[in-house]
Amino acid sequence: MARILLTAGPTRSYVDDVRFLSNGSSGRMAQALAKKAIDRGHCVTIVTGPVAIKYPSKARVRQVMTTKEMLEACLEELPNHDGVIAAAAPCDFEPIRKHHGKIPRQQASLELMLRPTVDVIATLSKKASDQQWIVAFALEVDAMHARALEKITTKQCHLIVVNDLSAIDSTTTAVTVYDQTHACVGGTRGSKQAVAAWLIRLFEKQFVKSGIKPKPRT
């Protein structure tokens, strides 16, 4: 049995008190992962952005809105978990300046200056102990997965799960999984429920049942 910290859904970066930047992540993949993990006897804590779905009743759920809030919640939860499955799609950019109130529609044009948000996965990887494992998700359009392979190094994850744009707000997906050496450890496609079941079994083999501790990140 593992204690799993699971991130889910999108986050929001507010332009003013009404409007925000976000993405189309539905949280369905994380929902499926949580269900399959619980079915196999694992304890799951979900840190989720705003979604329209319901998570399994046996999962402990923390609601957040922004990327900063997601990171803060995860840092609080990290010491009490064996590993992290980072299936969320946090907003990567935020306005440098948030406008108070609501920007009038009458403006002829609107320019937004953006800056990167905090990097949830990279920060968690730095804070994690050598006994904790980190699995990242990456949505990529590059068929060679070059950027995803770069991410597993720069973010210091143990595994990275790569999917493509077709997964956004869909009930199906296709994934390919790579390890720290950039070796492909497997792949599958199908409903998100079926893919989630396959992924949980893979994570068990890699981190839980083998009894092998994750290799220290360098």
N, C-alpha and C positions, 0 to 999 in steps of 0.2 A: 504494500500500500504506500502510495506517495501523496504528499501534500502539494498540490499544484496551484500555483498562482497564474491565472489566465486573464489576459487583457482582451478586450472585446469592443467592437463597434467603432464609430468615428469619434472625433472630438470637434469642438467648434473654436474658431478664432473670431472674436467679435469686432466688427467694423464700427458699430455704434451700439446703442442699447437694444436695438431691434434686429439689425442685420448681422450676419456672420458668414465666414468662410467655412466650408466643411467638405465632405466627400460622400460618395454613395454607399459606403460600407453598411451592411444591414445587420451585422452581428450573427448571421446564421451559421457561419463556420465555427465561431466560438461556442454558440449554442449547441451545435452538434458535438464538438469536442468535449464540452462539459458533460453532456448526457452520457457519452460513451465512456468517459473517464469514471464517472460515478457508477455506471453499470458494472464496471470492472473493479470496484471497491476503493477507488481513490477519493480523497477529500479535495474539493475544488473551491477556491475563492475566485470570484470574477470581479475585476475592476472594469466597468463598462461606461462608455460614452452613451449619448442618447440614442436609443433604438426603439423600434415598435414591437419587438418580439418579447416573449417571456422566457426566462432561463429556468433550468430545472429547479424544483422546489428544494432539493437537497443541497444545492450550491449556496454558498454565502455570497451575496452580491453587494458591491459598493458602487454607487452611482457617481459619476463625475461629468463635467461638462467640457473643460479645456484640457489641452495637453499637459499643462503645468499641474493641474489637479490630478490627472492620471498618474503622472510621475510621483507626486507627493504621496498618493494613496499606495502605490506599489512599493515605495521605499518603506512605508510603515509596515506593510505586510511581508516584505521579503524575508526578514529573519525567521519567520514562522513557517516557511515553506521549503520544500526540497528542490523545487525547480520552477521555472517560468516558461509558459507558452505564450509568446507575444503575438496574438492573433488580431490585435486591434489595428486600426488604420488611423493613427493620430494625425491631426492636421500638421503639416510640415512647416507652414509659414503663418505668421500673424502680423497684423498691422503694427507699424512702429508706434502709431498714435491711435488710440481708440477715441472716437468722438462721443461726447456725452449727449444723451437725448437721441433724437432721430435726425439724420442728415436730410435737409429739405429736398424734395423731388425736383424743385424748380431750378436747381443748379444745372448749368449748361453741361458740365462734365465733372468727373470725379477721378482723381488720381490717388491710388493707394500705394504707399511705400511699405514693403513687407520685409520682415526679418525672419530667420529660421527660429522655430520653436525649440524647446529643450528636446534632446534626443533620449527618449524613454529607454530604448533597448541598450544603447551604449552606456548610459548611466547605471542601469541595473547590472550590467555585466561588470562594471568597475566595482560596484558595491558588493557583488555576490562573493561568497566564499568559494574556495577551491572544490568544496563538496557539493555545491549547488550547480545545477545545469540550466542553460539558457537556450531556448529554441525561438528563433525569429521567423517571421513570415515576410515575404517580399513579393510585391506585385510588380511584375516586369513585362515589358513588351519586347525585350531583346531575346531572340530565340536561343542565343548562346549563353544566356544567363550570366554575362560577364559582370554586370553591376551587382548582381546578387552574390556572386563569389567574392567580389571586393568587400561587400558589406559584412560577410561572415568573418573576414579578417579585421576590418576596421572597428566593427562593433563587438568583436571578441565573443561570438556565440559558439555553441557546441554543434548545433545543427541549424540549417536554414531551409525553410519550406518555400519553394517558389511556385507561384501561380500566375495566371495571366488576367487580362482585363475582362475576360468572359465570366470571371468569378464574381464580379461586382453585382450585388443585388440579384444574384441568381441562386437557384436551388442545386445547381451542379457545379463541379469544378474539376480541374486537373492539376496535380501537384508533382513536383520533382524535389527530392530532398538531398542536400549535400552536407558533408561533414567538414571539420576544420581543415582537412587536407585538400579540400575541393573535390573529393571523390563523391560520385553519385551513389547514395546508399539505397535508392529505390524511387519508384514513382507509381502513380495510379491515377485513374479518372473515374468519375461517376457522380452519384448524388453526394451532397455534402455529408449526409449521415454515413454513407459507405466509406467515403474518404476519411472522415473523422475516425471511424472504427479502425481503419488501416493505420492511421497515424498514431493513435494511442498504443496499438500493439507494437509499432516500431519504436516509440519512445520507451515503452517498457523494456524492450529488448536491449536498447542502447543504455538505459540509465537505471532501471529498477531491478529487473529479474537477474541481470547478469552479475550484479554485485560489484561491478567495476565502477570506480569513481570516475567522474569526468576528468579529462586531462586539464591541468592548470592552463589558464589562458595566458598568453605571452604578449 
